[in-house]
Amino acid sequence: MKKQLKLPKLISVLLMILLLSCSKQEGVYPSVAGNLDPIELGQAIFMFIPNEGISHIGWSYLSNSKKIFWLDETYKTSTNGELNLRTGLLRINVDGIKSTVLKKEVKELAWSVVYEGAGNPNFGVRKIDLKPGIDDGDANCFGSTTENCTFNPINSMAKEGIKVDILCKSSEATGLNLSAKGKKTIKAKWVTSGGSGGSSSWIELYVNDDPIELCK
């Protein structure tokens, strides 16, 4: 016969698992991202680039990924009806460096992934944005209570076998051509914007679009 855990011992084990889970969540903001496994930026970009032969990206793209906590059940349409958006969270680092935010304690700040489409939602996702924090004010990676909000993605992508060709540059934006084995070749824009209040970076992946003016 198999030995069974006695009730007090079983309760102790369950409490330990619960405490470890809570401790993991408390170190990340927002806490709902705490149970996600950390991922390098290059890995995230590689994951979001569609495989070769895929021409349409629907709103369910990567919905079952264990690396993403989805804040939206499906897409949401903007008040003016022009854009469709879906937002999720990831725990991304760049060459091992995490973004942080001061919430009584210094906590790891989750990144947001935003799917964007225009017009008819049946057209699907045209662009995927990755950036530290969330654009809701409370978790925005910008200003004196956050750190590591700017980044350079080139080395991180190279480690994942993503070939990067620089197409253009402006004061804030760098236009990129991204290619990798088994993946669709896409355009991307790496942006760093800031002023006296702080600076922040993000990257835009044009998964189903071919913008003409990447650096404007």
Backbone torsions as a table, in degrees:
resi	resn	phi	psi	omega
1	MET	NA	143.0	177.8
2	LYS	-75.2	138.5	176.7
3	LYS	-72.8	137.8	177.8
4	GLN	-109.2	143.6	177.5
5	LEU	-66.5	134.4	174.8
6	LYS	-67.8	151.7	-173.1
7	LEU	-54.2	-49.0	-180.0
8	PRO	-59.5	-39.1	-179.9
9	LYS	-68.6	-39.5	178.8
10	LEU	-63.0	-41.6	178.4
11	ILE	-63.1	-40.5	179.6
12	SER	-63.0	-42.0	179.5
13	VAL	-64.2	-44.8	179.8
14	LEU	-63.4	-39.4	177.8
15	LEU	-65.0	-39.5	179.3
16	MET	-63.5	-43.0	178.4
17	ILE	-62.4	-42.4	-180.0
18	LEU	-64.0	-42.6	-180.0
19	LEU	-65.2	-40.5	179.1
20	LEU	-64.9	-38.9	178.6
21	SER	-65.2	-44.4	179.8
22	CYS	-64.4	-40.4	179.6
23	SER	-63.2	-39.2	179.0
24	LYS	-64.9	-40.7	-179.1
25	GLN	-68.7	-38.3	-176.0
26	GLU	-65.7	-21.5	-178.7
27	GLY	-86.0	-0.5	-177.1
28	VAL	-127.7	142.9	176.9
29	TYR	-126.9	130.8	-7.1
30	PRO	-65.5	152.8	-172.5
31	SER	-65.0	-22.7	-179.6
32	VAL	-64.2	-17.7	178.8
33	ALA	-89.2	-3.0	-172.3
34	GLY	-63.9	-28.4	-178.6
35	ASN	-88.9	-0.1	176.7
36	LEU	-78.0	147.9	175.2
37	ASP	-79.2	139.7	177.3
38	PRO	-63.1	150.3	-179.3
39	ILE	-141.9	139.6	177.1
40	GLU	-72.0	146.5	-178.0
41	LEU	-54.9	-43.7	179.2
42	GLY	-59.5	-38.3	177.0
43	GLN	-64.4	-41.5	-180.0
44	ALA	-64.3	-44.8	179.7
45	ILE	-62.4	-44.6	178.5
46	PHE	-59.2	-40.8	-179.5
47	MET	-64.0	-39.6	-175.6
48	PHE	-82.0	-21.5	176.5
49	ILE	-68.0	126.2	-178.8
50	PRO	-63.9	152.6	174.2
51	ASN	-68.1	160.0	177.0
52	GLU	-56.5	140.9	176.5
53	GLY	90.5	-10.7	178.7
54	ILE	-88.4	120.4	-177.5
55	SER	-109.3	-13.9	-178.9
56	HIS	-129.6	126.9	178.5
57	ILE	-107.8	112.1	-179.7
58	GLY	-86.0	174.2	-177.0
59	TRP	-72.9	-13.1	178.0
60	SER	-91.4	3.9	-177.0
61	TYR	-55.6	121.0	179.8
62	LEU	60.3	25.5	-178.7
63	SER	-63.2	-27.8	-177.4
64	ASN	-96.4	9.2	179.3
65	SER	-66.8	134.1	178.2
66	LYS	-77.7	-4.5	179.3
67	LYS	-87.9	-9.6	-172.6
68	ILE	-123.1	135.3	168.7
69	PHE	-107.0	113.4	-176.0
70	TRP	-82.7	125.7	176.2
71	LEU	-82.5	-28.4	179.4
72	ASP	-108.5	134.2	178.9
73	GLU	-66.4	-35.6	176.8
74	THR	-150.2	-165.1	-179.6
75	TYR	-72.6	154.5	173.1
76	LYS	-120.5	139.9	179.9
77	THR	-95.1	134.1	-179.7
78	SER	-63.1	160.8	-175.6
79	THR	-60.8	-30.3	178.8
80	ASN	-86.7	-2.3	177.1
81	GLY	76.8	5.5	-174.6
82	GLU	-87.0	-31.3	-175.4
83	LEU	-121.5	148.0	170.9
84	ASN	-116.3	133.0	-172.6
85	LEU	-136.2	147.1	171.3
86	ARG	-140.5	130.4	-172.5
87	THR	-119.5	138.8	174.5
88	GLY	-138.1	176.3	-179.1
89	LEU	-121.2	145.9	172.6
90	LEU	-137.6	160.6	172.5
91	ARG	-104.2	94.0	-175.2
92	ILE	-106.9	140.8	169.9
93	ASN	-125.8	157.4	179.3
94	VAL	-117.5	109.8	-175.7
95	ASP	53.6	38.9	177.5
96	GLY	85.7	-5.0	-177.9
97	ILE	-95.2	127.8	-179.1
98	LYS	-101.4	147.9	169.2
99	SER	-75.9	146.3	-178.9
100	THR	-133.5	159.6	177.7
101	VAL	-140.1	146.0	178.8
102	LEU	-90.2	111.1	175.0
103	LYS	-130.9	77.9	-168.3
104	LYS	66.4	-51.6	172.6
105	GLU	-115.3	162.2	174.8
106	VAL	-77.4	122.7	-177.5
107	LYS	-123.4	152.3	173.1
108	GLU	-65.2	132.7	179.6
109	LEU	-98.2	121.1	179.1
110	ALA	-66.2	158.0	175.5
111	TRP	-98.4	157.5	174.7
112	SER	-108.0	145.8	168.8
113	VAL	-115.9	129.9	-178.4
114	VAL	-125.0	117.9	171.5
115	TYR	-84.0	136.5	-179.9
116	GLU	-132.5	134.5	173.3
117	GLY	-137.3	160.7	-177.6
118	ALA	-120.9	144.7	174.8
119	GLY	71.2	-131.8	-178.2
120	ASN	-63.3	122.6	-178.5
121	PRO	-63.0	-19.2	177.0
122	ASN	-65.5	-17.7	176.5
123	PHE	-70.5	-17.3	176.7
124	GLY	80.9	-157.4	-174.0
125	VAL	-92.1	127.4	177.4
126	ARG	-102.1	-25.2	-173.3
127	LYS	-147.5	142.7	176.7
128	ILE	-123.9	122.7	179.4
129	ASP	-103.4	138.7	173.7
130	LEU	-124.3	127.5	-179.7
131	LYS	-155.4	151.7	176.0
132	PRO	-66.4	137.4	177.3
133	GLY	78.5	-172.0	-179.1
134	ILE	-132.0	142.6	-178.2
135	ASP	-80.0	59.7	176.9
136	ASP	-125.2	11.6	179.2
137	GLY	87.6	-50.4	-176.2
138	ASP	-73.9	-30.3	-176.5
139	ALA	-125.2	26.4	179.3
140	ASN	-78.1	129.1	-179.1
141	CYS	-84.6	86.7	-176.1
142	PHE	-169.9	135.4	174.7
143	GLY	103.6	-170.5	-168.1
144	SER	-77.9	-13.6	-178.8
145	THR	-100.3	4.2	178.5
146	THR	-125.5	154.6	179.0
147	GLU	-136.7	157.4	178.2
148	ASN	59.4	48.0	179.6
149	CYS	-93.3	-11.2	175.8
150	THR	-110.5	153.2	-176.8
151	PHE	-157.0	161.3	171.4
152	ASN	-116.1	116.3	-173.6
153	PRO	-86.4	-7.3	-168.5
154	ILE	-59.9	-51.3	-177.3
155	ASN	-65.3	-39.9	-179.6
156	SER	-62.5	-40.4	178.2
157	MET	-68.7	-39.2	-179.5
158	ALA	-60.4	-37.3	179.6
159	LYS	-63.4	-23.3	-179.7
160	GLU	-97.9	10.0	177.1
161	GLY	79.5	20.2	178.0
162	ILE	-91.8	120.3	177.5
163	LYS	-82.3	128.0	-175.9
164	VAL	-115.5	122.7	173.3
165	ASP	-115.6	126.0	179.5
166	ILE	-82.7	123.7	-176.2
167	LEU	-96.4	-34.1	-177.6
168	CYS	-165.5	165.4	178.0
169	LYS	-143.7	146.5	170.9
170	SER	-135.3	-171.2	-177.5
171	SER	-64.3	-27.5	-177.9
172	GLU	-120.1	-27.8	-170.5
173	ALA	-116.3	147.6	172.3
174	THR	-125.6	121.4	178.9
175	GLY	-86.3	134.1	-174.3
176	LEU	-127.6	150.5	168.1
177	ASN	-113.4	123.1	-174.7
178	LEU	-113.4	131.2	176.8
179	SER	-141.9	147.3	179.5
180	ALA	-156.4	156.0	-178.0
181	LYS	-59.7	127.0	178.1
182	GLY	80.4	0.7	-176.8
183	LYS	-115.1	154.0	175.0
184	LYS	-69.0	138.2	175.3
185	THR	-78.2	126.1	-175.8
186	ILE	-131.4	164.0	171.2
187	LYS	-93.2	152.6	177.8
188	ALA	-145.8	158.3	176.5
189	LYS	-129.1	124.5	175.7
190	TRP	-104.7	120.5	-174.0
191	VAL	-119.5	136.3	169.0
192	THR	-128.6	118.9	-175.3
193	SER	-128.6	144.6	179.9
194	GLY	-174.5	-178.5	-179.9
195	GLY	-167.3	-152.6	-177.1
196	SER	-66.6	-24.0	-179.0
197	GLY	-83.2	-15.5	-178.7
198	GLY	144.4	-179.0	-179.3
199	SER	-137.3	154.9	176.8
200	SER	-150.2	154.4	178.6
201	SER	-123.1	157.0	170.6
202	TRP	-156.4	165.9	177.8
203	ILE	-129.7	136.7	-179.2
204	GLU	-111.9	124.7	179.9
205	LEU	-106.2	116.7	-178.1
206	TYR	-89.6	82.0	-171.6
207	VAL	-76.4	-21.1	179.7
208	ASN	-145.0	44.3	-178.2
209	ASP	-158.3	158.4	178.8
210	ASP	-135.5	77.6	-175.4
211	PRO	-62.4	140.4	-178.3
212	ILE	-80.2	-41.7	-175.5
213	GLU	-111.7	85.9	-176.7
214	LEU	-73.8	-28.5	-171.1
215	CYS	-104.2	20.6	176.5
216	LYS	-116.7	NA	NA
